[in-house]
Amino acid sequence: MAYRVVRVLVRLLLWLFYRRIDVVGRERIPASGGVIIAANHHNSVVDAMLIIVTVPRAVTVLANAPLFRHPLVGPPLHLLGAVPVRRRAEAGDDPRKNEEMFAAAIEALRAGGVILIFPEGRTQPQPILLPLRTGAARLALGAERAMGGAGRVTLLPVGMVFHDPGTFRSASVQITIGGPIETADLTAAHRDRPEDAVRAITARLTESIGAQIVEAQDQYSLELLAVLERAWWQEAAPRGEPEPRPGEAAEYALAWKQRVMRAGRYLAAREPHRVAALRRKIEVYRGHLDEVGIASDQLGLPYKPGLVLSYVATNMLWLALGLPLACWGIVSHAAPYWLTGQIVKRLGRTSEEEATDKMAVGLVFYPVLWAIEGWLVWRLAGRGALLLFIVLIVPSGLLALVWRERLGRFIRQARAFFWFLTDRGLHRRLLDERRALVGEVRDLADRVPPEVLGSDRASDVR
């Protein structure tokens, strides 16, 4: 019961914080039997929260021991039945402390449970995969041995790719679940050459998790890659190039980004000036789109007077009807929103902990400030006003989020209309710039050997 309650709360927090959560490969999660989920780790406790709401089965989280002493994070971990992992700094010279963790995890797997482990051993903000530690491999082999045979436990790699990971309502994430890691052939070898078997499984796991993510030197590079991706697909459609089948778009986009990054690393070692020039062109193109207030996929749309007037009328009507309740939602949530941001700033934590801190602090201060606001409403306007405040506090907040986002889109689109009306050639110049940018990418891709791209379709990057 406690797990279900926490899971519902986690789902709500993630839905509020993240603009978009995409899951690829959910069907690869076994419906029964012991499962070890091994994922990359870039966003502190939020990573575990994302896995908990993605996996339809109850998940036992292996979490760093200090988190259990955190006043806000610790209680949910206890309710979830998480198991503490003591790194060298916490375990000291007593190996028995982590032996207890392995024993608890193996017992959960024997009972057909799901274990979540982050084999990098620590969280870090950059979109790269750190060298994996051997805990996941040792856990898989230990469970197989305890259960008396190979193939009793599934080792499942998971990759998470974030966009603006610490930014409220701008953040998004793609979670990709890979195919199971083959371990049966190494279970027997584990008896005679245990370290060799552990290293072999860890190497397979490293390769498999790496295949589910996009590695880049920093988050900014991933943002530029997203700009290039949108430009690429908008230019690919008119050329009649094959599109991914329905349901495969996210997986196909991930593979495309991986190929581009491999090509970029190959060319950066041989033609760094051309790669740097391409990067600058992407930055300039993005700057032009931001200045106009338009997205790449909106270029080429017919901006006819009738369509423009219909768009303006529809949005102004929607915004006007929602204005009173949205204003109330903004006013009643302004104080907790501001205070949460100020407290998180003063915590001085690392960037990968930003989203976790915002959710944890907000979970405490929003209800506290709502209670204070409700008391003020009661004292100033009576019980009827208090009842109305209680009924509207959550719906008005949700409407305020939707209203603000729609207003932002409307303002950006209106700015684009203004630009296109005052500069008749701007739309065409932006289209030409996008076309030239994609053409430069095709020219560079022609200089990369097919084995580097790892694609059997020339049109994927060329």
Secondary structure, DSSP 8 states (H G I E B T S, - for coil): -HHHHHHHHHHHHHHHH-SEEEEE-GGGS-SSSEEEEEE--SSTHHHHHHHHHHSSS-EEEEEEGGGGG-TTTHHHHHHHT-EEE--HHHHTT-THHHHHHHHHHHHHHHTT-EEEE-TTSS--SSSS-----SHHHHHHHHHHHHTTSTTSEEEEEEEEEEESTTSTTT-EEEEEE------HHHHHHHHH-HHHHHHHHHHHHHHHHHTTS---SSHHHHHHHHHHHHHHHHHHGGGT-----TT-HHHHHHHHHHHHHHHHHHHHTT-HHHHHHHHHHHHHHHHHHHHHT--GGGTT----HHHHHHHHHHHHHHHHHHHHHHHHHHHHHHHHHHHHHHHHHHHT--GGGHHHHHHHHHHHHHHHHHHHHHHHHHHHH-HHHHHHHHHHHHHHHHHHHHHHHHHHHHHHHHHHHHHHHH-TTHHHHHHHHHHHHHHHHHHHHTTS-HHHHT-S-GGGT-
